[in-house]
C-alpha cells in the first residue's frame, strides 16, 4: 500500500476527546445557562452531555456534529438567539478548550514530515478554533491543509473536505489515508476512495469502527509502524 498523504480528524484523533471536550461542555453550558446549574444540566441533556460526570452519550451531536448542528439542537430553548450567534458562542468556547494530545504530537508529526508525507486536518469543528488548537500545541505549521465545517468544502461524513485536501496536495485519493475516531470520519474516507484508519482515542470502540476501517489502531502513534509493515 503506497500512502503518500495522511488526513487527520482533530478531536478524538489528535486530541483525547473526553479530556478535551468535557471541559468545553461544562464551560459552554454554564455560560449559555447564565450560571444556572440546573438549567445547564438540562441543556446538556439536549446535546447528549452529562455535566456532572463530564461524559458524552454515544449518540451526542457534539461527537461528530458541526457547531451548526449543536446550535440546532439547542435552538428551541433560545428562540431569541440567532443561529449564527449561537454558532459563534460555540466556536469561541471551543477555541478556549484546553487540548489534551493523544500522543506527543510534535515528534510524531516531525517524523511523518521526514518521511515526505503530505499532512492535513479535516474537522467538523470550525476552522478558526481548529487553527487555534493546532497552534496551541505547536503543530500548526506541520500541515499542508486545514479545513473545518465552515471552510467551504462541506462537513463529514461527506467527502468534500477530503477531496479538497487531495486536490490541494496533488495526491490521488487512493494514495491518501483518512484517520479518525468516528464513523463519520471513516464514512467520509470511504466516500472519497481513501484508505481508512480508525483510532480508539475517541468514544467509538473497535466493533463500531471495524466495518468502515482498513485498520483500527489504539492511537495515531501506531501509524508509522503500520505504514512500514
Secondary structure, DSSP 8 states (H G I E B T S, - for coil): ----EEEE-SBTTTB-HHHHHHHHHHHHHHHHTTT-HHHHHHHHHHTTEETTTTEE-TT-HHHH--HHHHHHHHGGG-TTS-HHHHHHHHHHHHHHS---BSS-HHHHHHHHHHTT-EEEEE-SS-HHHHHHHHHHTT-GGG-SEEE-TTSSS--TTSSHHHHHHHHHHT--GGGEEEEESSHHHHHHHHHTT-EEEEESSSS--HHHHHTT-SEEESSGGGHHHHHH-
